[in-house]
């Protein structure tokens, strides 16, 4: 009788563990593997640079030696936004002329 209770106890504990572990692990997978499908918030990424191929959302914008650049930026890759730590430059020989092919947008909070 005691062994039956021990087995029943472990079955119940295992079921409770699975009930908690499955949603938590699915949430972790969605966050870190699937990625975020929402546009970065305006407060987080107040700058956007639109090129002929895509839009980059960045935390900081500057012009260094006549070349526009974004620091710490997001790109839309398929259906998710990917965060890139670092700087991306938009030289005219690769992206086109700034103000014509490469357009800067300051995103404003609604």
C-alpha positions as CSV (number, residue, x, y, z in Angstrom):
1,X,0.0,0.0,0.0
2,X,2.8,2.4,0.8
3,X,4.5,1.8,-2.6
4,X,1.2,2.6,-4.4
5,X,1.0,5.9,-2.5
6,X,4.6,6.8,-3.4
7,X,4.0,6.0,-7.0
8,X,0.8,8.0,-7.0
9,X,2.6,10.9,-5.3
10,X,5.3,10.9,-7.9
11,X,2.8,10.8,-10.7
12,X,0.9,13.8,-9.3
13,X,4.2,15.7,-8.7
14,X,5.3,14.9,-12.3
15,X,2.0,16.1,-13.8
16,X,2.2,19.4,-11.8
17,X,5.8,19.8,-12.9
18,X,4.8,19.3,-16.6
19,X,1.9,21.7,-16.3
20,X,4.3,24.4,-15.1
21,X,7.4,23.5,-17.2
22,X,5.7,23.3,-20.7
23,X,4.3,26.8,-20.8
24,X,7.5,28.3,-19.3
25,X,9.7,26.5,-21.8
26,X,7.4,27.5,-24.7
27,X,7.7,31.1,-23.6
28,X,11.4,31.0,-23.5
29,X,11.6,29.4,-26.9
30,X,9.3,32.1,-28.3
31,X,11.3,34.9,-26.8
32,X,14.8,33.8,-27.7
33,X,14.4,31.5,-30.7
34,X,11.4,32.8,-32.6
35,X,12.1,36.5,-31.8
36,X,9.9,39.5,-31.4
37,X,7.4,40.3,-34.1
38,X,6.5,43.7,-32.8
39,X,8.1,46.9,-34.1
40,X,10.6,48.4,-31.6
41,X,9.0,51.0,-29.4
42,X,9.5,54.7,-30.3
43,X,11.2,55.4,-27.0
44,X,13.7,52.5,-27.6
45,X,14.4,53.2,-31.3
46,X,13.6,56.9,-32.0
47,X,15.4,56.9,-35.4
48,X,14.7,55.0,-38.6
49,X,16.7,54.9,-41.8
50,X,14.9,53.8,-44.9
51,X,17.0,52.4,-47.7
52,X,15.8,51.0,-51.0
53,X,15.7,47.5,-49.5
54,X,14.7,47.8,-45.9
55,X,14.1,50.0,-42.8
56,X,16.6,50.1,-39.9
57,X,15.4,51.3,-36.5
58,X,18.1,52.6,-34.2
59,X,18.7,54.0,-30.7
60,X,21.2,56.7,-31.8
61,X,21.8,58.5,-35.1
62,X,24.9,60.4,-36.1
63,X,26.9,61.5,-39.1
64,X,30.6,60.6,-39.0
65,X,32.8,62.0,-41.8
66,X,29.7,62.6,-44.0
67,X,28.4,59.1,-43.6
68,X,25.2,58.5,-41.7
69,X,25.2,55.7,-39.1
70,X,22.9,54.1,-36.5
71,X,24.0,52.7,-33.2
72,X,22.3,49.7,-31.7
73,X,19.6,49.0,-34.3
74,X,16.9,46.6,-35.3
75,X,16.1,45.0,-38.7
76,X,13.1,43.1,-39.9
77,X,14.2,39.6,-40.8
78,X,11.3,37.6,-42.2
79,X,8.6,38.1,-39.6
80,X,10.7,39.1,-36.6
81,X,12.7,42.1,-35.6
82,X,16.4,41.3,-34.8
83,X,18.4,43.5,-32.5
84,X,22.0,44.3,-33.5
85,X,24.4,45.7,-31.0
86,X,26.9,48.0,-32.7
87,X,27.1,50.5,-35.5
88,X,25.9,50.3,-39.1
89,X,27.1,52.8,-41.6
90,X,25.3,53.9,-44.8
91,X,28.0,55.0,-47.2
92,X,26.8,56.4,-50.5
93,X,28.7,53.9,-52.6
94,X,26.7,51.0,-51.0
95,X,23.3,52.5,-50.1
96,X,22.9,55.6,-52.3
97,X,22.9,59.3,-51.6
98,X,21.7,60.4,-48.1
99,X,18.4,62.3,-48.4
100,X,17.6,60.7,-51.7
101,X,18.1,56.9,-51.5
102,X,18.7,56.8,-47.7
103,X,16.1,58.6,-45.8
104,X,16.2,59.5,-42.1
105,X,13.0,59.5,-40.1
106,X,12.7,60.7,-36.5
107,X,10.0,58.6,-34.9
108,X,7.8,60.6,-32.6
109,X,5.9,59.3,-29.6
110,X,2.1,59.5,-30.2
